[in-house]
Amino acid sequence: MSEPVNSLAAEIIEFERVHAMTDNQVAFGSQLSVERVHDIKSQSDLATDEEASLLRRFMQAKH
């Protein structure tokens, strides 16, 4: 049975879909490494508060 997708992972996935962006573009825009974006999206590791803030700030700026 799969685990439910956490809120931030779901937000990144939806953002990339709506804006036709890749993990590389999100990583560059949020100033995180692409590996961290992958880890957060796949839920293999949780984002720190600072990482979550950087990602959300980038996604909000693109709306």
All heavy atoms as TSV, in Angstrom:
chain	resi	resn	atom	element	x	y	z
A	1	MET	N	N	0.835	-1.177	0.000
A	1	MET	CA	C	0.000	0.000	0.000
A	1	MET	C	C	0.885	1.248	0.000
A	1	MET	O	O	1.828	1.347	0.754
A	1	MET	CB	C	-0.877	-0.061	1.246
A	1	MET	CG	C	-1.809	1.088	1.364
A	1	MET	SD	S	-2.484	1.086	3.031
A	1	MET	CE	C	-4.172	1.053	2.715
A	2	SER	N	N	0.596	2.217	-0.878
A	2	SER	CA	C	1.410	3.424	-0.937
A	2	SER	C	C	1.026	4.405	0.154
A	2	SER	O	O	-0.104	4.468	0.568
A	2	SER	CB	C	1.255	4.163	-2.245
A	2	SER	OG	O	0.716	3.493	-3.259
A	3	GLU	N	N	2.036	5.174	0.532
A	3	GLU	CA	C	1.783	6.223	1.510
A	3	GLU	C	C	1.133	7.405	0.802
A	3	GLU	O	O	1.394	7.653	-0.374
A	3	GLU	CB	C	3.109	6.688	2.112
A	3	GLU	CG	C	3.774	5.662	2.972
A	3	GLU	CD	C	5.044	6.225	3.593
A	3	GLU	OE1	O	5.097	7.433	3.871
A	3	GLU	OE2	O	5.963	5.434	3.779
A	4	PRO	N	N	0.295	8.150	1.504
A	4	PRO	CA	C	-0.281	9.341	0.882
A	4	PRO	C	C	0.813	10.371	0.597
A	4	PRO	O	O	1.798	10.446	1.309
A	4	PRO	CB	C	-1.269	9.855	1.926
A	4	PRO	CG	C	-0.910	9.191	3.197
A	4	PRO	CD	C	-0.141	7.944	2.861
A	5	VAL	N	N	0.614	11.139	-0.432
A	5	VAL	CA	C	1.582	12.163	-0.814
A	5	VAL	C	C	1.477	13.327	0.170
A	5	VAL	O	O	0.380	13.792	0.470
A	5	VAL	CB	C	1.302	12.662	-2.254
A	5	VAL	CG1	C	2.243	13.789	-2.633
A	5	VAL	CG2	C	1.396	11.515	-3.235
A	6	ASN	N	N	2.635	13.771	0.690
A	6	ASN	CA	C	2.582	14.898	1.620
A	6	ASN	C	C	2.246	16.184	0.873
A	6	ASN	O	O	2.364	16.266	-0.343
A	6	ASN	CB	C	3.861	15.003	2.468
A	6	ASN	CG	C	5.063	15.524	1.713
A	6	ASN	OD1	O	4.972	16.459	0.923
A	6	ASN	ND2	N	6.212	14.929	1.952
A	7	SER	N	N	1.833	17.168	1.601
A	7	SER	CA	C	1.330	18.410	1.024
A	7	SER	C	C	2.349	19.098	0.114
A	7	SER	O	O	2.016	19.501	-0.999
A	7	SER	CB	C	0.911	19.347	2.147
A	7	SER	OG	O	0.525	20.597	1.654
A	8	LEU	N	N	3.573	19.236	0.577
A	8	LEU	CA	C	4.576	19.933	-0.219
A	8	LEU	C	C	4.896	19.150	-1.488
A	8	LEU	O	O	5.003	19.738	-2.570
A	8	LEU	CB	C	5.852	20.186	0.586
A	8	LEU	CG	C	6.950	20.965	-0.135
A	8	LEU	CD1	C	6.448	22.309	-0.649
A	8	LEU	CD2	C	8.153	21.150	0.777
A	9	ALA	N	N	5.031	17.848	-1.394
A	9	ALA	CA	C	5.294	17.027	-2.582
A	9	ALA	C	C	4.167	17.207	-3.600
A	9	ALA	O	O	4.413	17.387	-4.792
A	9	ALA	CB	C	5.446	15.559	-2.197
A	10	ALA	N	N	2.928	17.187	-3.126
A	10	ALA	CA	C	1.773	17.362	-4.016
A	10	ALA	C	C	1.782	18.755	-4.645
A	10	ALA	O	O	1.473	18.905	-5.833
A	10	ALA	CB	C	0.477	17.130	-3.250
A	11	GLU	N	N	2.149	19.765	-3.867
A	11	GLU	CA	C	2.212	21.134	-4.391
A	11	GLU	C	C	3.257	21.248	-5.509
A	11	GLU	O	O	3.008	21.889	-6.532
A	11	GLU	CB	C	2.580	22.116	-3.279
A	11	GLU	CG	C	1.491	22.356	-2.265
A	11	GLU	CD	C	1.974	23.233	-1.117
A	11	GLU	OE1	O	2.651	24.252	-1.390
A	11	GLU	OE2	O	1.690	22.891	0.041
A	12	ILE	N	N	4.412	20.626	-5.314
A	12	ILE	CA	C	5.468	20.687	-6.330
A	12	ILE	C	C	5.016	19.972	-7.600
A	12	ILE	O	O	5.177	20.491	-8.707
A	12	ILE	CB	C	6.780	20.065	-5.800
A	12	ILE	CG1	C	7.322	20.867	-4.622
A	12	ILE	CG2	C	7.821	19.979	-6.918
A	12	ILE	CD1	C	8.439	20.170	-3.856
A	13	ILE	N	N	4.445	18.796	-7.447
A	13	ILE	CA	C	3.987	18.020	-8.598
A	13	ILE	C	C	2.946	18.805	-9.387
A	13	ILE	O	O	3.021	18.912	-10.620
A	13	ILE	CB	C	3.434	16.654	-8.142
A	13	ILE	CG1	C	4.578	15.798	-7.597
A	13	ILE	CG2	C	2.694	15.946	-9.273
A	13	ILE	CD1	C	4.133	14.585	-6.801
A	14	GLU	N	N	1.976	19.379	-8.699
A	14	GLU	CA	C	0.922	20.157	-9.369
A	14	GLU	C	C	1.506	21.410	-10.019
A	14	GLU	O	O	1.148	21.765	-11.139
A	14	GLU	CB	C	-0.181	20.527	-8.379
A	14	GLU	CG	C	-1.307	21.330	-8.972
A	14	GLU	CD	C	-2.124	20.590	-10.028
A	14	GLU	OE1	O	-1.953	19.370	-10.214
A	14	GLU	OE2	O	-2.940	21.256	-10.694
A	15	PHE	N	N	2.402	22.087	-9.328
A	15	PHE	CA	C	3.038	23.291	-9.869
A	15	PHE	C	C	3.779	22.971	-11.159
A	15	PHE	O	O	3.650	23.687	-12.150
A	15	PHE	CB	C	3.997	23.881	-8.826
A	15	PHE	CG	C	4.748	25.074	-9.315
A	15	PHE	CD1	C	4.164	26.331	-9.289
A	15	PHE	CD2	C	6.030	24.941	-9.811
A	15	PHE	CE1	C	4.857	27.448	-9.753
A	15	PHE	CE2	C	6.727	26.044	-10.277
A	15	PHE	CZ	C	6.139	27.301	-10.246
A	16	GLU	N	N	4.564	21.892	-11.137
A	16	GLU	CA	C	5.309	21.514	-12.341
A	16	GLU	C	C	4.365	21.159	-13.488
A	16	GLU	O	O	4.639	21.497	-14.642
A	16	GLU	CB	C	6.235	20.329	-12.041
A	16	GLU	CG	C	7.424	20.714	-11.197
A	16	GLU	CD	C	8.362	19.563	-10.936
A	16	GLU	OE1	O	7.999	18.384	-11.149
A	16	GLU	OE2	O	9.494	19.846	-10.498
A	17	ARG	N	N	3.270	20.512	-13.183
A	17	ARG	CA	C	2.309	20.139	-14.220
A	17	ARG	C	C	1.671	21.385	-14.836
A	17	ARG	O	O	1.650	21.558	-16.049
A	17	ARG	CB	C	1.222	19.225	-13.643
A	17	ARG	CG	C	0.247	18.689	-14.698
A	17	ARG	CD	C	-0.925	17.960	-14.078
A	17	ARG	NE	N	-1.805	18.835	-13.316
A	17	ARG	CZ	C	-2.666	19.706	-13.862
A	17	ARG	NH1	N	-2.760	19.829	-15.161
A	17	ARG	NH2	N	-3.426	20.452	-13.095
A	18	VAL	N	N	1.179	22.278	-13.996
A	18	VAL	CA	C	0.482	23.485	-14.458
A	18	VAL	C	C	1.412	24.401	-15.253
A	18	VAL	O	O	1.015	24.973	-16.263
A	18	VAL	CB	C	-0.139	24.244	-13.256
A	18	VAL	CG1	C	-0.589	25.639	-13.645
A	18	VAL	CG2	C	-1.281	23.444	-12.659
A	19	HIS	N	N	2.650	24.529	-14.800
A	19	HIS	CA	C	3.591	25.462	-15.422
A	19	HIS	C	C	4.550	24.788	-16.405
A	19	HIS	O	O	5.458	25.456	-16.914
A	19	HIS	CB	C	4.384	26.212	-14.347
A	19	HIS	CG	C	3.517	27.079	-13.489
A	19	HIS	ND1	N	3.047	28.308	-13.897
A	19	HIS	CD2	C	2.988	26.876	-12.259
A	19	HIS	CE1	C	2.286	28.830	-12.954
A	19	HIS	NE2	N	2.236	27.972	-11.946
A	20	ALA	N	N	4.337	23.498	-16.651
A	20	ALA	CA	C	5.195	22.735	-17.576
A	20	ALA	C	C	6.671	22.934	-17.232
A	20	ALA	O	O	7.488	23.271	-18.089
A	20	ALA	CB	C	4.903	23.111	-19.021
A	21	MET	N	N	6.997	22.770	-15.967
A	21	MET	CA	C	8.372	22.945	-15.502
A	21	MET	C	C	8.959	21.606	-15.095
A	21	MET	O	O	8.242	20.690	-14.711
A	21	MET	CB	C	8.423	23.924	-14.329
A	21	MET	CG	C	8.028	25.336	-14.709
A	21	MET	SD	S	8.234	26.494	-13.355
A	21	MET	CE	C	9.975	26.820	-13.489
A	22	THR	N	N	10.274	21.543	-15.141
A	22	THR	CA	C	11.006	20.348	-14.722
A	22	THR	C	C	11.547	20.537	-13.305
A	22	THR	O	O	11.578	21.659	-12.781
A	22	THR	CB	C	12.194	20.087	-15.660
A	22	THR	OG1	O	13.120	21.175	-15.530
A	22	THR	CG2	C	11.737	19.952	-17.114
A	23	ASP	N	N	12.018	19.442	-12.730
A	23	ASP	CA	C	12.662	19.534	-11.421
A	23	ASP	C	C	13.867	20.472	-11.477
A	23	ASP	O	O	14.119	21.201	-10.526
A	23	ASP	CB	C	13.125	18.154	-10.947
A	23	ASP	CG	C	11.981	17.251	-10.521
A	23	ASP	OD1	O	10.834	17.727	-10.421
A	23	ASP	OD2	O	12.236	16.054	-10.274
A	24	ASN	N	N	14.599	20.439	-12.581
A	24	ASN	CA	C	15.768	21.316	-12.709
A	24	ASN	C	C	15.367	22.783	-12.632
A	24	ASN	O	O	16.045	23.582	-11.978
A	24	ASN	CB	C	16.493	21.070	-14.043
A	24	ASN	CG	C	17.242	19.768	-14.058
A	24	ASN	OD1	O	17.575	19.218	-13.015
A	24	ASN	ND2	N	17.503	19.267	-15.250
A	25	GLN	N	N	14.275	23.145	-13.295
A	25	GLN	CA	C	13.818	24.537	-13.281
A	25	GLN	C	C	13.347	24.945	-11.889
A	25	GLN	O	O	13.615	26.062	-11.438
A	25	GLN	CB	C	12.711	24.733	-14.304
A	25	GLN	CG	C	13.202	24.609	-15.732
A	25	GLN	CD	C	12.065	24.515	-16.723
A	25	GLN	OE1	O	11.168	23.695	-16.574
A	25	GLN	NE2	N	12.111	25.363	-17.745
A	26	VAL	N	N	12.645	24.049	-11.208
A	26	VAL	CA	C	12.187	24.338	-9.841
A	26	VAL	C	C	13.388	24.461	-8.906
A	26	VAL	O	O	13.440	25.363	-8.062
A	26	VAL	CB	C	11.198	23.260	-9.350
A	26	VAL	CG1	C	10.892	23.423	-7.872
A	26	VAL	CG2	C	9.912	23.320	-10.171
A	27	ALA	N	N	14.356	23.584	-9.061
A	27	ALA	CA	C	15.553	23.642	-8.225
A	27	ALA	C	C	16.291	24.959	-8.429
A	27	ALA	O	O	16.666	25.628	-7.458
A	27	ALA	CB	C	16.465	22.455	-8.539
A	28	PHE	N	N	16.488	25.341	-9.685
A	28	PHE	CA	C	17.179	26.592	-9.980
A	28	PHE	C	C	16.419	27.783	-9.393
A	28	PHE	O	O	17.006	28.655	-8.753
A	28	PHE	CB	C	17.354	26.756	-11.492
A	28	PHE	CG	C	18.102	27.988	-11.876
A	28	PHE	CD1	C	19.479	28.024	-11.779
A	28	PHE	CD2	C	17.431	29.113	-12.324
A	28	PHE	CE1	C	20.184	29.180	-12.129
A	28	PHE	CE2	C	18.117	30.263	-12.667
A	28	PHE	CZ	C	19.502	30.296	-12.574
A	29	GLY	N	N	15.125	27.814	-9.600
A	29	GLY	CA	C	14.315	28.935	-9.121
A	29	GLY	C	C	14.236	29.032	-7.614
A	29	GLY	O	O	14.141	30.124	-7.057
A	30	SER	N	N	14.268	27.891	-6.946
A	30	SER	CA	C	14.161	27.897	-5.487
A	30	SER	C	C	15.520	27.894	-4.795
A	30	SER	O	O	15.587	27.958	-3.571
A	30	SER	CB	C	13.364	26.677	-5.016
A	30	SER	OG	O	14.058	25.481	-5.336
A	31	GLN	N	N	16.586	27.801	-5.581
A	31	GLN	CA	C	17.961	27.781	-5.079
A	31	GLN	C	C	18.272	26.534	-4.252
A	31	GLN	O	O	19.103	26.562	-3.357
A	31	GLN	CB	C	18.277	29.054	-4.296
A	31	GLN	CG	C	18.111	30.291	-5.128
A	31	GLN	CD	C	18.385	31.561	-4.363
A	31	GLN	OE1	O	18.491	31.560	-3.147
A	31	GLN	NE2	N	18.492	32.654	-5.076
A	32	LEU	N	N	17.584	25.429	-4.579
A	32	LEU	CA	C	17.893	24.139	-3.975
A	32	LEU	C	C	18.555	23.269	-5.031
A	32	LEU	O	O	18.445	23.535	-6.224
A	32	LEU	CB	C	16.615	23.450	-3.484
A	32	LEU	CG	C	15.859	24.130	-2.353
A	32	LEU	CD1	C	14.569	23.384	-2.059
A	32	LEU	CD2	C	16.719	24.212	-1.108
A	33	SER	N	N	19.193	22.197	-4.596
A	33	SER	CA	C	19.766	21.275	-5.582
A	33	SER	C	C	18.641	20.434	-6.174
A	33	SER	O	O	17.605	20.204	-5.534
A	33	SER	CB	C	20.813	20.368	-4.925
A	33	SER	OG	O	20.188	19.427	-4.077
A	34	VAL	N	N	18.856	19.978	-7.384
A	34	VAL	CA	C	17.843	19.140	-8.028
A	34	VAL	C	C	17.671	17.842	-7.241
A	34	VAL	O	O	16.563	17.300	-7.166
A	34	VAL	CB	C	18.168	18.900	-9.520
A	34	VAL	CG1	C	19.354	17.972	-9.697
A	34	VAL	CG2	C	16.967	18.370	-10.257
A	35	GLU	N	N	18.729	17.364	-6.610
A	35	GLU	CA	C	18.636	16.151	-5.795
A	35	GLU	C	C	17.680	16.352	-4.621
A	35	GLU	O	O	16.913	15.450	-4.282
A	35	GLU	CB	C	20.024	15.720	-5.291
A	35	GLU	CG	C	20.951	15.217	-6.381
A	35	GLU	CD	C	21.674	16.324	-7.136
A	35	GLU	OE1	O	21.537	17.524	-6.773
A	35	GLU	OE2	O	22.363	15.989	-8.116
A	36	ARG	N	N	17.737	17.540	-4.000
A	36	ARG	CA	C	16.819	17.823	-2.876
A	36	ARG	C	C	15.380	17.895	-3.363
A	36	ARG	O	O	14.474	17.386	-2.712
A	36	ARG	CB	C	17.202	19.140	-2.179
A	36	ARG	CG	C	18.356	19.029	-1.257
A	36	ARG	CD	C	18.175	18.002	-0.147
A	36	ARG	NE	N	17.137	18.362	0.792
A	36	ARG	CZ	C	16.410	17.493	1.495
A	36	ARG	NH1	N	16.606	16.202	1.380
A	36	ARG	NH2	N	15.477	17.906	2.317
A	37	VAL	N	N	15.151	18.514	-4.512
A	37	VAL	CA	C	13.798	18.584	-5.061
A	37	VAL	C	C	13.291	17.172	-5.331
A	37	VAL	O	O	12.157	16.835	-4.975
A	37	VAL	CB	C	13.746	19.457	-6.339
A	37	VAL	CG1	C	12.370	19.376	-6.990
A	37	VAL	CG2	C	14.087	20.903	-6.002
A	38	HIS	N	N	14.131	16.313	-5.906
A	38	HIS	CA	C	13.751	14.915	-6.154
A	38	HIS	C	C	13.407	14.206	-4.840
A	38	HIS	O	O	12.392	13.509	-4.758
A	38	HIS	CB	C	14.881	14.130	-6.830
A	38	HIS	CG	C	15.070	14.418	-8.264
A	38	HIS	ND1	N	14.114	14.201	-9.233
A	38	HIS	CD2	C	16.150	14.898	-8.927
A	38	HIS	CE1	C	14.592	14.537	-10.412
A	38	HIS	NE2	N	15.823	14.979	-10.250
A	39	ASP	N	N	14.262	14.371	-3.829
A	39	ASP	CA	C	14.033	13.712	-2.541
A	39	ASP	C	C	12.724	14.168	-1.901
A	39	ASP	O	O	11.983	13.366	-1.351
A	39	ASP	CB	C	15.188	13.997	-1.569
A	39	ASP	CG	C	16.461	13.261	-1.924
A	39	ASP	OD1	O	16.406	12.337	-2.767
A	39	ASP	OD2	O	17.518	13.614	-1.359
A	40	ILE	N	N	12.455	15.459	-1.975
A	40	ILE	CA	C	11.239	16.008	-1.379
A	40	ILE	C	C	10.009	15.522	-2.139
A	40	ILE	O	O	9.013	15.100	-1.541
A	40	ILE	CB	C	11.310	17.551	-1.321
A	40	ILE	CG1	C	12.426	17.978	-0.354
A	40	ILE	CG2	C	9.964	18.148	-0.917
A	40	ILE	CD1	C	12.855	19.432	-0.493
A	41	LYS	N	N	10.075	15.553	-3.477
A	41	LYS	CA	C	8.944	15.084	-4.295
A	41	LYS	C	C	8.672	13.603	-4.099
A	41	LYS	O	O	7.521	13.188	-4.036
A	41	LYS	CB	C	9.229	15.333	-5.781
A	41	LYS	CG	C	8.716	16.638	-6.286
A	41	LYS	CD	C	9.006	16.836	-7.756
A	41	LYS	CE	C	8.392	15.783	-8.630
A	41	LYS	NZ	N	8.678	15.982	-10.048
A	42	SER	N	N	9.725	12.805	-4.013
A	42	SER	CA	C	9.551	11.352	-3.870
A	42	SER	C	C	9.292	10.954	-2.423
A	42	SER	O	O	9.042	9.785	-2.142
A	42	SER	CB	C	10.784	10.617	-4.390
A	42	SER	OG	O	11.902	10.864	-3.548
A	43	GLN	N	N	9.393	11.915	-1.527
A	43	GLN	CA	C	9.174	11.720	-0.107
A	43	GLN	C	C	10.187	10.784	0.525
A	43	GLN	O	O	9.922	10.173	1.551
A	43	GLN	CB	C	7.746	11.236	0.178
A	43	GLN	CG	C	6.698	12.214	-0.296
A	43	GLN	CD	C	5.313	11.729	-0.012
A	43	GLN	OE1	O	4.829	11.904	1.107
A	43	GLN	NE2	N	4.692	11.101	-0.998
A	44	SER	N	N	11.368	10.679	-0.096
A	44	SER	CA	C	12.419	9.878	0.518
A	44	SER	C	C	13.064	10.653	1.667
A	44	SER	O	O	13.751	10.077	2.497
A	44	SER	CB	C	13.464	9.443	-0.502
A	44	SER	OG	O	14.117	10.550	-1.060
A	45	ASP	N	N	12.810	11.957	1.705
A	45	ASP	CA	C	13.279	12.809	2.797
A	45	ASP	C	C	12.325	13.995	2.909
A	45	ASP	O	O	11.784	14.451	1.902
A	45	ASP	CB	C	14.699	13.296	2.506
A	45	ASP	CG	C	15.412	13.849	3.727
A	45	ASP	OD1	O	14.896	13.689	4.850
A	45	ASP	OD2	O	16.491	14.438	3.553
A	46	LEU	N	N	12.117	14.474	4.104
A	46	LEU	CA	C	11.249	15.626	4.308
A	46	LEU	C	C	12.041	16.913	4.128
A	46	LEU	O	O	13.231	16.972	4.438
A	46	LEU	CB	C	10.647	15.600	5.716
A	46	LEU	CG	C	9.690	14.455	6.028
A	46	LEU	CD1	C	9.276	14.505	7.493
A	46	LEU	CD2	C	8.483	14.510	5.118
A	47	ALA	N	N	11.373	17.934	3.658
A	47	ALA	CA	C	12.001	19.248	3.518
A	47	ALA	C	C	12.159	19.886	4.883
A	47	ALA	O	O	11.310	19.718	5.764
A	47	ALA	CB	C	11.134	20.139	2.635
A	48	THR	N	N	13.246	20.611	5.052
A	48	THR	CA	C	13.389	21.425	6.259
A	48	THR	C	C	12.422	22.597	6.138
A	48	THR	O	O	11.896	22.877	5.044
A	48	THR	CB	C	14.831	21.966	6.398
A	48	THR	OG1	O	15.091	22.857	5.314
A	48	THR	CG2	C	15.855	20.842	6.436
A	49	ASP	N	N	12.211	23.309	7.216
A	49	ASP	CA	C	11.346	24.493	7.158
A	49	ASP	C	C	11.892	25.513	6.166
A	49	ASP	O	O	11.131	26.128	5.420
A	49	ASP	CB	C	11.215	25.143	8.540
A	49	ASP	CG	C	10.383	24.312	9.502
A	49	ASP	OD1	O	9.626	23.428	9.042
A	49	ASP	OD2	O	10.497	24.541	10.718
A	50	GLU	N	N	13.206	25.679	6.140
A	50	GLU	CA	C	13.827	26.635	5.218
A	50	GLU	C	C	13.630	26.197	3.765
A	50	GLU	O	O	13.305	27.021	2.899
A	50	GLU	CB	C	15.315	26.784	5.514
A	50	GLU	CG	C	16.001	27.790	4.619
A	50	GLU	CD	C	17.486	27.950	4.915
A	50	GLU	OE1	O	17.997	27.307	5.845
A	50	GLU	OE2	O	18.119	28.723	4.190
A	51	GLU	N	N	13.812	24.907	3.479
A	51	GLU	CA	C	13.617	24.401	2.120
A	51	GLU	C	C	12.165	24.560	1.679
A	51	GLU	O	O	11.884	24.978	0.553
A	51	GLU	CB	C	14.028	22.930	2.027
A	51	GLU	CG	C	15.517	22.720	2.149
A	51	GLU	CD	C	15.902	21.275	2.335
A	51	GLU	OE1	O	15.092	20.472	2.872
A	51	GLU	OE2	O	17.034	20.915	1.950
A	52	ALA	N	N	11.238	24.237	2.566
A	52	ALA	CA	C	9.817	24.382	2.251
A	52	ALA	C	C	9.487	25.842	1.957
A	52	ALA	O	O	8.748	26.148	1.016
A	52	ALA	CB	C	8.961	23.851	3.391
A	53	SER	N	N	10.068	26.741	2.732
A	53	SER	CA	C	9.839	28.167	2.528
A	53	SER	C	C	10.384	28.621	1.171
A	53	SER	O	O	9.712	29.363	0.439
A	53	SER	CB	C	10.498	28.967	3.655
A	53	SER	OG	O	10.355	30.338	3.437
A	54	LEU	N	N	11.587	28.183	0.818
A	54	LEU	CA	C	12.176	28.548	-0.477
A	54	LEU	C	C	11.327	28.030	-1.633
A	54	LEU	O	O	11.077	28.753	-2.602
A	54	LEU	CB	C	13.597	27.996	-0.590
A	54	LEU	CG	C	14.665	28.675	0.256
A	54	LEU	CD1	C	15.953	27.865	0.248
A	54	LEU	CD2	C	14.919	30.092	-0.249
A	55	LEU	N	N	10.881	26.792	-1.536
A	55	LEU	CA	C	10.061	26.214	-2.599
A	55	LEU	C	C	8.726	26.939	-2.733
A	55	LEU	O	O	8.310	27.292	-3.835
A	55	LEU	CB	C	9.827	24.728	-2.333
A	55	LEU	CG	C	11.019	23.820	-2.629
A	55	LEU	CD1	C	10.859	22.474	-1.947
A	55	LEU	CD2	C	11.173	23.647	-4.131
A	56	ARG	N	N	8.064	27.164	-1.612
A	56	ARG	CA	C	6.757	27.828	-1.664
A	56	ARG	C	C	6.881	29.271	-2.141
A	56	ARG	O	O	6.041	29.758	-2.896
A	56	ARG	CB	C	6.071	27.738	-0.308
A	56	ARG	CG	C	5.573	26.321	-0.042
A	56	ARG	CD	C	4.628	26.244	1.126
A	56	ARG	NE	N	4.014	24.925	1.189
A	56	ARG	CZ	C	4.277	24.011	2.119
A	56	ARG	NH1	N	5.140	24.281	3.089
A	56	ARG	NH2	N	3.680	22.838	2.086
A	57	ARG	N	N	7.922	29.960	-1.731
A	57	ARG	CA	C	8.142	31.339	-2.180
A	57	ARG	C	C	8.334	31.371	-3.698
A	57	ARG	O	O	7.757	32.218	-4.389
A	57	ARG	CB	C	9.355	31.938	-1.475
A	57	ARG	CG	C	9.522	33.417	-1.733
A	57	ARG	CD	C	10.668	34.056	-0.952
A	57	ARG	NE	N	10.743	33.573	0.411
A	57	ARG	CZ	C	11.889	33.252	1.033
A	57	ARG	NH1	N	13.043	33.367	0.413
A	57	ARG	NH2	N	11.890	32.830	2.272
A	58	PHE	N	N	9.116	30.445	-4.230
A	58	PHE	CA	C	9.324	30.371	-5.676
A	58	PHE	C	C	8.014	30.071	-6.394
A	58	PHE	O	O	7.669	30.727	-7.381
A	58	PHE	CB	C	10.370	29.293	-6.007
A	58	PHE	CG	C	10.430	28.981	-7.478
A	58	PHE	CD1	C	10.952	29.899	-8.375
A	58	PHE	CD2	C	9.946	27.787	-7.966
A	58	PHE	CE1	C	10.998	29.634	-9.731
A	58	PHE	CE2	C	9.997	27.496	-9.324
A	58	PHE	CZ	C	10.530	28.432	-10.203
A	59	MET	N	N	7.255	29.095	-5.896
A	59	MET	CA	C	6.003	28.717	-6.568
A	59	MET	C	C	4.991	29.861	-6.514
A	59	MET	O	O	4.272	30.090	-7.487
A	59	MET	CB	C	5.442	27.425	-5.960
A	59	MET	CG	C	6.304	26.206	-6.279
A	59	MET	SD	S	5.600	24.627	-5.763
A	59	MET	CE	C	5.775	24.711	-3.987
A	60	GLN	N	N	4.923	30.585	-5.416
A	60	GLN	CA	C	3.988	31.704	-5.307
A	60	GLN	C	C	4.392	32.848	-6.236
A	60	GLN	O	O	3.531	33.526	-6.798
A	60	GLN	CB	C	3.914	32.204	-3.858
A	60	GLN	CG	C	3.188	31.233	-2.962
A	60	GLN	CD	C	3.286	31.610	-1.491
A	60	GLN	OE1	O	4.018	32.535	-1.114
A	60	GLN	NE2	N	2.564	30.887	-0.649
A	61	ALA	N	N	5.676	33.046	-6.424
A	61	ALA	CA	C	6.156	34.125	-7.293
A	61	ALA	C	C	5.827	33.843	-8.760
A	61	ALA	O	O	5.691	34.765	-9.549
A	61	ALA	CB	C	7.654	34.308	-7.125
A	62	LYS	N	N	5.669	32.571	-9.119
A	62	LYS	CA	C	5.392	32.189	-10.507
A	62	LYS	C	C	3.912	32.208	-10.848
A	62	LYS	O	O	3.543	32.023	-11.974
A	62	LYS	CB	C	5.959	30.796	-10.802
A	62	LYS	CG	C	7.462	30.690	-10.742
A	62	LYS	CD	C	8.144	31.535	-11.780
A	62	LYS	CE	C	8.175	30.828	-13.106
A	62	LYS	NZ	N	8.882	31.575	-14.121
A	63	HIS	N	N	3.032	32.420	-9.868
A	63	HIS	CA	C	1.582	32.427	-10.142
A	63	HIS	C	C	1.151	33.712	-10.747
A	63	HIS	O	O	1.478	34.736	-10.634
A	63	HIS	CB	C	0.768	32.149	-8.884
A	63	HIS	CG	C	0.691	30.697	-8.567
A	63	HIS	ND1	N	0.151	29.778	-9.417
A	63	HIS	CD2	C	1.108	30.004	-7.493
A	63	HIS	CE1	C	0.219	28.583	-8.874
A	63	HIS	NE2	N	0.808	28.699	-7.702
